[in-house]
Amino acid sequence: MGVNRRSKKILAVSIAAAAIIVGLFLTVPVAQHPPDSPPAITSSGNTIYFTIIESDRGPMEGMNGSAYHVGEAWPVMQVQLGDTVVIHIISENSSEAHGFTIDHYFYPGVGLLPGGTYTVKFVANENGTFIVTCLIFCAIHPLMDYGKFIVSS
């Protein structure tokens, strides 16, 4: 009997440890509000503001309505080299977390719970076209994978 109880205890501890390890790999950084003190930014251009709304229904379904722009890049944000960029991200999803990332500029990005917001600020310091996407797998994720951030000189 003592061996059987010990085996069950070892099994339970092993399962708990495995669950914790799997949880660590599946965890996405989640934000509810902007950080208290953003990093210092030096800009030689204008300050450009964008709002990104992530939603699972209505006219903004996807990312700023990307569900209604199938087959084309959406949203598209264009700035000039040297501009300071401020992007306010709002999750209006009813039940799932969503993410937001921009290759090179805001990577790995941020995850937002329903109702969460986040503001990111950076200087557009490299020309090119960069992918804007959701970084969390969810039901409407395919509708949030093809945005563009374009920096021109």
C-alpha positions in Angstrom: 0.0 0.0 0.0 2.8 2.4 0.8 4.4 2.0 -2.6 1.0 2.6 -4.3 0.4 5.9 -2.4 4.0 7.0 -3.1 3.6 6.2 -6.9 0.3 8.2 -7.0 2.0 11.2 -5.2 4.9 11.1 -7.6 2.5 10.9 -10.6 0.5 13.9 -9.2 3.6 16.0 -8.7 4.9 15.1 -12.2 1.6 16.1 -13.8 1.6 19.4 -11.9 5.2 20.1 -12.9 4.4 19.3 -16.5 1.3 21.6 -16.4 3.5 24.5 -15.1 6.1 24.0 -17.8 3.5 23.8 -20.6 1.9 26.9 -19.1 5.2 28.8 -19.2 5.5 28.0 -22.9 1.9 29.1 -23.7 2.0 32.3 -21.7 1.8 35.5 -23.7 2.6 38.9 -22.1 -0.7 40.5 -21.3 -1.2 44.2 -20.7 -4.1 46.1 -19.4 -2.7 49.6 -19.6 0.3 51.5 -20.9 3.6 51.3 -18.9 4.1 54.0 -16.3 7.1 55.6 -17.9 7.8 55.1 -21.6 11.4 55.0 -22.8 12.9 58.3 -23.9 12.5 58.9 -27.6 14.4 61.3 -29.9 12.6 62.3 -33.1 13.4 64.5 -36.0 10.0 64.4 -37.6 6.3 64.7 -36.7 4.3 62.7 -34.2 1.8 60.4 -35.9 -1.0 58.8 -34.0 -2.9 55.6 -34.8 -5.7 53.7 -33.0 -6.0 50.0 -33.6 -9.2 48.3 -32.5 -9.2 44.6 -32.2 -12.8 43.1 -32.3 -14.6 39.8 -32.8 -17.7 41.4 -34.3 -19.2 44.5 -35.9 -17.6 47.0 -38.3 -14.2 46.7 -36.6 -14.1 42.9 -36.7 -10.5 41.7 -36.9 -8.1 44.7 -36.7 -9.8 47.9 -37.6 -12.2 46.0 -39.8 -9.7 43.7 -41.5 -12.4 41.0 -41.7 -13.9 43.2 -44.5 -10.6 43.6 -46.4 -9.9 39.9 -47.2 -7.2 39.5 -49.8 -5.6 42.9 -49.1 -3.3 44.3 -46.4 -5.3 45.9 -43.5 -4.7 48.0 -41.6 -2.1 50.0 -43.4 -0.2 52.6 -41.4 2.1 55.0 -43.3 4.7 57.3 -41.8 7.9 59.2 -42.8 11.4 58.2 -41.7 12.1 60.0 -38.4 8.5 60.4 -37.4 7.5 59.5 -33.8 4.8 56.9 -33.9 2.2 56.5 -31.2 -0.2 53.5 -31.5 -3.1 53.0 -29.1 -4.3 49.4 -29.2 -7.8 48.6 -27.8 -9.2 45.1 -27.4 -13.0 45.1 -27.9 -13.1 41.4 -28.1 -15.9 39.7 -26.1 -14.0 36.7 -24.8 -10.5 36.0 -26.3 -7.2 37.7 -25.9 -5.6 39.3 -29.0 -2.1 40.4 -29.7 -0.4 43.1 -31.7 3.1 43.2 -33.1 5.0 45.0 -35.9 8.1 43.3 -37.3 11.3 45.3 -36.4 9.5 48.1 -34.5 7.3 46.4 -31.9 8.4 42.8 -31.5 7.5 40.5 -29.8 4.6 42.8 -29.2 1.8 42.7 -26.6 -1.2 40.5 -25.7 -4.4 42.1 -24.6 -7.3 40.6 -22.6 -10.8 41.7 -23.6 -11.2 45.3 -22.7 -7.5 45.9 -22.4 -5.6 48.8 -23.9 -1.9 49.5 -24.6 0.0 52.4 -26.1 3.3 51.9 -27.8 5.6 54.7 -28.9 8.7 54.6 -31.1 10.6 56.4 -33.8 10.4 55.2 -37.4 14.1 54.8 -37.9 14.2 52.3 -40.9 12.6 52.6 -44.3 10.5 49.6 -45.5 7.3 47.7 -45.2 6.8 45.8 -42.0 4.2 43.2 -41.2 1.5 44.0 -38.6 -0.2 41.0 -37.0 -1.9 39.4 -34.1 0.5 37.2 -32.1 -2.1 35.0 -30.4 -4.0 32.2 -32.0 -7.7 32.7 -31.8 -10.9 32.1 -33.8 -10.5 35.3 -35.9 -6.7 35.3 -36.0 -6.6 34.7 -39.8 -8.4 38.1 -40.2 -5.6 39.8 -38.3 -2.5 38.6 -40.0 -1.9 41.0 -43.0 -1.5 44.6 -41.8 1.4 46.8 -43.0 3.4 49.5 -41.4 5.2 51.5 -44.2 8.1 53.9 -43.5 9.1 56.1 -46.4 11.8 58.8 -46.7 
